[in-house]
Amino acid sequence: MKKLNTSIASSLFQHSALGLLLAALPLSSAWAMSKAENADARSRIESSYKTDRAACNAMAHNAKDICIEEAKAKEKVALAEQEFAFSGTLADQRKVGVAKAESAYAVAKERCDDKSGNDKDVCVKEAKAIETKALADLTLAKKVGEAVTEAKDDKRDANYKVATEKCDAMAGTAKDNCVAQAKLKYGKS
Protein backbone atom coordinates (compact mmCIF):
# COMPACT_ATOMS: atom_id res chain seq x y z
CA MET A 1 0.00 0.00 0.00
CA LYS A 2 2.77 2.44 0.87
CA LYS A 3 4.53 1.76 -2.42
CA LEU A 4 1.35 2.30 -4.42
CA ASN A 5 0.40 5.49 -2.61
CA THR A 6 3.94 6.85 -2.85
CA SER A 7 3.92 6.08 -6.57
CA ILE A 8 0.61 7.88 -7.04
CA ALA A 9 1.76 10.84 -4.97
CA SER A 10 5.03 11.06 -6.88
CA SER A 11 3.24 10.91 -10.22
CA LEU A 12 0.71 13.56 -9.28
CA PHE A 13 3.40 15.78 -7.77
CA GLN A 14 5.41 15.61 -10.97
CA HIS A 15 2.33 16.50 -13.01
CA SER A 16 1.46 19.34 -10.63
CA ALA A 17 5.00 20.71 -10.75
CA LEU A 18 4.93 20.42 -14.52
CA GLY A 19 1.62 22.29 -14.55
CA LEU A 20 3.10 25.07 -12.45
CA LEU A 21 6.07 25.30 -14.79
CA LEU A 22 3.93 25.28 -17.91
CA ALA A 23 1.61 27.94 -16.51
CA ALA A 24 4.56 30.30 -16.31
CA LEU A 25 5.63 29.72 -19.90
CA PRO A 26 4.22 31.69 -22.82
CA LEU A 27 2.23 29.68 -25.30
CA SER A 28 3.67 29.24 -28.75
CA SER A 29 1.68 29.42 -31.93
CA ALA A 30 4.09 26.79 -33.29
CA TRP A 31 2.06 24.23 -31.36
CA ALA A 32 -0.86 24.78 -33.68
CA MET A 33 -1.80 21.91 -35.94
CA SER A 34 -4.31 21.48 -38.70
CA LYS A 35 -7.78 20.07 -38.12
CA ALA A 36 -6.82 17.01 -40.12
CA GLU A 37 -3.73 16.37 -37.97
CA ASN A 38 -5.86 16.80 -34.86
CA ALA A 39 -8.46 14.36 -36.17
CA ASP A 40 -5.73 11.82 -37.00
CA ALA A 41 -4.24 12.13 -33.53
CA ARG A 42 -7.64 11.72 -31.89
CA SER A 43 -8.29 8.66 -34.05
CA ARG A 44 -4.97 7.12 -32.93
CA ILE A 45 -5.89 7.79 -29.29
CA GLU A 46 -9.29 6.09 -29.73
CA SER A 47 -7.66 3.14 -31.49
CA SER A 48 -5.11 2.82 -28.68
CA TYR A 49 -7.92 2.88 -26.12
CA LYS A 50 -9.78 0.09 -27.92
CA THR A 51 -6.60 -2.02 -28.00
CA ASP A 52 -5.86 -1.37 -24.32
CA ARG A 53 -9.49 -2.08 -23.40
CA ALA A 54 -9.52 -5.34 -25.39
CA ALA A 55 -6.40 -6.51 -23.53
CA CYS A 56 -8.38 -6.23 -20.30
CA ASN A 57 -10.86 -8.91 -21.41
CA ALA A 58 -8.30 -11.63 -20.64
CA MET A 59 -8.27 -10.58 -16.99
CA ALA A 60 -10.75 -11.30 -14.24
CA HIS A 61 -12.24 -9.66 -11.16
CA ASN A 62 -10.64 -6.47 -9.86
CA ALA A 63 -7.55 -6.87 -12.05
CA LYS A 64 -9.87 -6.45 -15.05
CA ASP A 65 -11.55 -3.44 -13.44
CA ILE A 66 -8.16 -1.83 -12.77
CA CYS A 67 -7.05 -2.52 -16.35
CA ILE A 68 -10.24 -0.93 -17.72
CA GLU A 69 -9.83 2.10 -15.46
CA GLU A 70 -6.19 2.47 -16.56
CA ALA A 71 -7.24 2.32 -20.23
CA LYS A 72 -9.90 4.97 -19.63
CA ALA A 73 -7.42 7.13 -17.73
CA LYS A 74 -4.82 6.87 -20.48
CA GLU A 75 -7.41 7.86 -23.09
CA LYS A 76 -8.78 10.76 -21.01
CA VAL A 77 -5.32 12.23 -20.44
CA ALA A 78 -4.25 11.68 -24.06
CA LEU A 79 -7.39 13.40 -25.37
CA ALA A 80 -6.86 16.36 -23.02
CA GLU A 81 -3.20 16.63 -24.08
CA GLN A 82 -4.23 16.44 -27.73
CA GLU A 83 -6.82 19.18 -27.26
CA PHE A 84 -4.17 21.37 -25.62
CA ALA A 85 -1.71 20.62 -28.42
CA PHE A 86 -4.37 21.64 -30.93
CA SER A 87 -5.65 24.79 -29.21
CA GLY A 88 -2.68 25.91 -27.11
CA THR A 89 -5.01 27.71 -24.70
CA LEU A 90 -4.43 28.05 -20.99
CA ALA A 91 -7.89 26.61 -20.34
CA ASP A 92 -7.00 23.43 -22.22
CA GLN A 93 -3.64 23.31 -20.45
CA ARG A 94 -5.49 23.31 -17.14
CA LYS A 95 -7.80 20.56 -18.43
CA VAL A 96 -4.73 18.36 -18.93
CA GLY A 97 -3.80 18.75 -15.26
CA VAL A 98 -7.37 18.07 -14.18
CA ALA A 99 -7.56 14.98 -16.40
CA LYS A 100 -4.32 13.64 -14.93
CA ALA A 101 -5.44 14.23 -11.34
CA GLU A 102 -8.91 12.75 -11.86
CA SER A 103 -7.57 9.78 -13.82
CA ALA A 104 -4.92 8.97 -11.23
CA TYR A 105 -7.62 9.11 -8.55
CA ALA A 106 -9.96 6.81 -10.48
CA VAL A 107 -7.23 4.21 -10.97
CA ALA A 108 -6.05 4.45 -7.36
CA LYS A 109 -9.60 4.14 -6.09
CA GLU A 110 -10.14 1.04 -8.22
CA ARG A 111 -6.95 -0.46 -6.79
CA CYS A 112 -8.39 0.09 -3.32
CA ASP A 113 -11.16 -2.41 -4.12
CA ASP A 114 -8.68 -5.22 -3.45
CA LYS A 115 -8.66 -4.14 0.18
CA SER A 116 -11.36 -4.35 2.79
CA GLY A 117 -12.45 -2.64 5.97
CA ASN A 118 -10.35 0.19 7.33
CA ASP A 119 -7.48 -0.52 4.92
CA LYS A 120 -9.82 0.15 2.01
CA ASP A 121 -11.19 3.31 3.64
CA VAL A 122 -7.68 4.64 4.24
CA CYS A 123 -6.64 3.77 0.69
CA VAL A 124 -9.60 5.65 -0.80
CA LYS A 125 -9.03 8.67 1.47
CA GLU A 126 -5.34 8.79 0.54
CA ALA A 127 -6.16 8.63 -3.16
CA LYS A 128 -8.75 11.40 -2.78
CA ALA A 129 -6.31 13.54 -0.78
CA ILE A 130 -3.69 13.24 -3.51
CA GLU A 131 -6.24 14.24 -6.15
CA THR A 132 -7.39 17.19 -4.03
CA LYS A 133 -3.81 18.38 -3.58
CA ALA A 134 -3.11 18.12 -7.33
CA LEU A 135 -6.26 20.10 -8.16
CA ALA A 136 -5.33 22.69 -5.53
CA ASP A 137 -1.88 23.03 -7.12
CA LEU A 138 -3.55 23.67 -10.48
CA THR A 139 -5.72 26.37 -8.93
CA LEU A 140 -2.65 27.90 -7.32
CA ALA A 141 -0.77 27.88 -10.62
CA LYS A 142 -3.70 29.62 -12.31
CA LYS A 143 -3.85 32.29 -9.62
CA VAL A 144 -0.09 32.80 -9.70
CA GLY A 145 -0.23 33.17 -13.48
CA GLU A 146 -3.00 35.75 -13.17
CA ALA A 147 -1.04 37.63 -10.50
CA VAL A 148 2.10 37.65 -12.65
CA THR A 149 0.13 39.03 -15.60
CA GLU A 150 -1.47 41.70 -13.43
CA ALA A 151 1.90 42.68 -11.96
CA LYS A 152 3.42 43.00 -15.45
CA ASP A 153 0.51 45.23 -16.52
CA ASP A 154 0.91 47.39 -13.41
CA LYS A 155 4.65 47.78 -14.00
CA ARG A 156 4.12 48.66 -17.65
CA ASP A 157 1.49 51.27 -16.71
CA ALA A 158 3.78 52.78 -14.07
CA ASN A 159 6.69 52.97 -16.51
CA TYR A 160 4.43 54.55 -19.12
CA LYS A 161 3.32 57.23 -16.67
CA VAL A 162 6.95 58.02 -15.82
CA ALA A 163 7.89 58.22 -19.49
CA THR A 164 4.99 60.55 -20.34
CA GLU A 165 5.81 62.71 -17.32
CA LYS A 166 9.34 63.10 -18.67
CA CYS A 167 7.82 64.12 -22.01
CA ASP A 168 5.93 66.95 -20.27
CA ALA A 169 9.25 68.80 -19.86
CA MET A 170 9.47 69.04 -23.65
CA ALA A 171 7.49 71.10 -26.11
CA GLY A 172 6.14 70.83 -29.65
CA THR A 173 7.35 68.09 -31.95
CA ALA A 174 9.90 66.79 -29.44
CA LYS A 175 7.10 66.24 -26.89
CA ASP A 176 4.86 64.58 -29.51
CA ASN A 177 7.71 62.26 -30.56
CA CYS A 178 8.51 61.46 -26.93
CA VAL A 179 4.87 60.57 -26.16
CA ALA A 180 4.62 58.50 -29.36
CA GLN A 181 7.77 56.56 -28.41
CA ALA A 182 6.44 55.98 -24.88
CA LYS A 183 3.14 54.69 -26.27
CA LEU A 184 4.97 52.38 -28.64
CA LYS A 185 7.38 51.13 -25.98
CA TYR A 186 4.69 50.43 -23.38
CA GLY A 187 1.97 49.13 -25.70
CA LYS A 188 -0.43 52.03 -25.41
CA SER A 189 -2.55 53.20 -28.31
Secondary structure, DSSP 8 states (H G I E B T S, - for coil): -HHHHHHHHHHHHHHHHHHHHHHHS---GGG---HHHHHHHHHHHHHHHHHHHHHHTT--HHHHHHHHHHHHHHHHHHHHHHHHHHH--HHHHHHHHHHHHHHHHHHHHHHHTT--HHHHHHHHHHHHHHHHHHHHHHHHHHHHHHHHHHHHHHHHHHHHHHHHHHHTTS-HHHHHHHHHHHHHHTT--
